[in-house]
Amino acid sequence: MSDQSWTNGKLLDGKTIVVTGCSSGIGKEIARLVKKLGGDVLGVDVNKSDEYVDELYIADLSDRRTIKALVQALPTRIDGIANSAGLPPTAPANKVIGVNLVGLKYFTELMIPKLNDGASIVNVASLAGFGWPQAIPAIKASESLGFEDIDDFITKYGVTNDGGRSYFFSKEALIVWTMKNRWTWRDRNIRMNSVSPGPVDTPILKDFLETLGDRADEDRKVMDRPGLPEDIAPVVIFLLSDMTHWIRGTNIPTDGGMSSHLHCKIHMLEETKQ
Ligand SMILES: NC(=O)c1ccc[n+]([C@@H]2O[C@H](COP(=O)([O-])OP(=O)(O)OC[C@H]3O[C@@H](n4cnc5c(N)ncnc54)[C@H](O)[C@@H]3O)[C@@H](O)[C@H]2O)c1
């Protein structure tokens, strides 16, 4: 039987977790819960707000040199990373792809030597990444995308801000990157998963509504309510905890049922009403 020490005491007792985007919204709620459940939070954000953070590292996660310096400054023996920092589709496309995808990947890969064996990495993706199977050529082309090539990539693959495409693409590629890394660090029992929230009431919700226009109205018609950070953070905590060592490379939709609704619509699984 596997180790079930998580049944004793607090779920994250003694664990040190890095939370990016810790100053607002979902990241802030993740930080609050980590602390409440016995863990220490090393927060990373471009903004200075350290409410639930043991140590705050101010860093712009779209900049290669800053990320390198950040990783050098962070300690070793880290038990988990929650990658929640992200920009909405109203930000410039190169920044959206820089922070949500290229910066996240660069930061995470540099951090691997600083992680304890058995560590957990959780990427906050999005329902916006649902359509990844339709974007395979661009996703494959983005696998080795570096900071300096982002502008050319945007032009070549049309991942501009039109219709929020830069944001959707960043999350599609993130879900696929997570899946592809299911076993990358298996020899050290390090796992990576993602959580995909639907619309969540945080400061960037208005940016999504602005970008999506009529599409957002469609969602609003079928959804009972937008999510709250409190709906999303517990799922991230679950994946950071020792309860989930055999969940690897998975994406967990946390969206009030929206992704199931989309699957049912696409595959015509709803009963037709007479
Ligand atoms: N709110 C939603 O509807 C929603 C839905 C699905 C997914 N998400 C994802 O959830 C994550 C958190 O979003 P949120 O809703 O909490 O938004 P938020 O704006 O409240 O929080 C994002 C945090 O990331 C930080 N950040 C932004 N750019 C950064 C950079 N360059 N370097 C370091 N930190 C940076 C911000 O300062 C902020 O504290 C994002 O990845 C977002 O894409 C949000």
The ligand as a MOL file (V3000), in Angstrom:
LIG
                    3D

  0  0  0     0  0            999 V3000
M  V30 BEGIN CTAB
M  V30 COUNTS 44 48 0 0 0
M  V30 BEGIN ATOM
M  V30 1 N -10.4480 34.4700 -14.3900 0
M  V30 2 C -10.8350 33.6140 -15.3150 0
M  V30 3 O -11.9650 33.6570 -15.8370 0
M  V30 4 C -9.8940 32.5130 -15.7420 0
M  V30 5 C -10.4320 31.4340 -16.4650 0
M  V30 6 C -9.5850 30.4110 -16.8790 0
M  V30 7 C -8.2340 30.4620 -16.5870 0
M  V30 8 N -7.7410 31.5260 -15.8900 0 CHG=1
M  V30 9 C -6.3030 31.5320 -15.6370 0
M  V30 10 O -6.0880 31.5940 -14.2540 0
M  V30 11 C -4.8220 32.1810 -13.9850 0
M  V30 12 C -4.9880 33.2400 -12.9150 0
M  V30 13 O -5.8510 34.2500 -13.4200 0
M  V30 14 P -6.7570 35.1350 -12.4730 0
M  V30 15 O -8.1310 35.0600 -13.0220 0
M  V30 16 O -6.5020 34.7950 -11.0770 0 CHG=-1
M  V30 17 O -6.1980 36.5810 -12.8650 0
M  V30 18 P -5.5750 37.7350 -11.9610 0
M  V30 19 O -5.2840 38.8690 -12.8920 0
M  V30 20 O -6.4520 37.9880 -10.7910 0
M  V30 21 O -4.2000 37.0820 -11.4570 0
M  V30 22 C -3.1240 36.9020 -12.3200 0
M  V30 23 C -1.8480 37.2240 -11.5600 0
M  V30 24 O -0.7460 36.9860 -12.4600 0
M  V30 25 C 0.1700 38.0470 -12.3080 0
M  V30 26 N 0.9490 38.2510 -13.5240 0
M  V30 27 C 0.5180 38.6870 -14.7200 0
M  V30 28 N 1.5370 38.8380 -15.5690 0
M  V30 29 C 2.6550 38.4790 -14.8950 0
M  V30 30 C 4.0310 38.4420 -15.2370 0
M  V30 31 N 4.4870 38.8480 -16.4310 0
M  V30 32 N 4.9040 38.0160 -14.3050 0
M  V30 33 C 4.4890 37.6470 -13.0480 0
M  V30 34 N 3.1930 37.6800 -12.6920 0
M  V30 35 C 2.2860 38.1050 -13.5940 0
M  V30 36 C -0.7050 39.2800 -12.0310 0
M  V30 37 O 0.0480 40.3480 -11.4300 0
M  V30 38 C -1.7670 38.7060 -11.1190 0
M  V30 39 O -1.4020 38.8020 -9.7630 0
M  V30 40 C -4.3290 32.7250 -15.3180 0
M  V30 41 O -3.3660 31.8530 -15.8570 0
M  V30 42 C -5.5790 32.7470 -16.1800 0
M  V30 43 O -5.2880 32.6020 -17.5380 0
M  V30 44 C -8.5280 32.5490 -15.4510 0
M  V30 END ATOM
M  V30 BEGIN BOND
M  V30 1 1 1 2
M  V30 2 2 2 3
M  V30 3 1 2 4
M  V30 4 1 4 5
M  V30 5 2 4 44
M  V30 6 2 5 6
M  V30 7 1 6 7
M  V30 8 2 7 8
M  V30 9 1 8 9
M  V30 10 1 8 44
M  V30 11 1 9 10
M  V30 12 1 9 42
M  V30 13 1 10 11
M  V30 14 1 11 12
M  V30 15 1 11 40
M  V30 16 1 12 13
M  V30 17 1 13 14
M  V30 18 2 14 15
M  V30 19 1 14 16
M  V30 20 1 14 17
M  V30 21 1 17 18
M  V30 22 2 18 19
M  V30 23 1 18 20
M  V30 24 1 18 21
M  V30 25 1 21 22
M  V30 26 1 22 23
M  V30 27 1 23 24
M  V30 28 1 23 38
M  V30 29 1 24 25
M  V30 30 1 25 26
M  V30 31 1 25 36
M  V30 32 1 26 27
M  V30 33 1 26 35
M  V30 34 2 27 28
M  V30 35 1 28 29
M  V30 36 1 29 30
M  V30 37 2 29 35
M  V30 38 1 30 31
M  V30 39 2 30 32
M  V30 40 1 32 33
M  V30 41 2 33 34
M  V30 42 1 34 35
M  V30 43 1 36 37
M  V30 44 1 36 38
M  V30 45 1 38 39
M  V30 46 1 40 41
M  V30 47 1 40 42
M  V30 48 1 42 43
M  V30 END BOND
M  V30 END CTAB
M  END
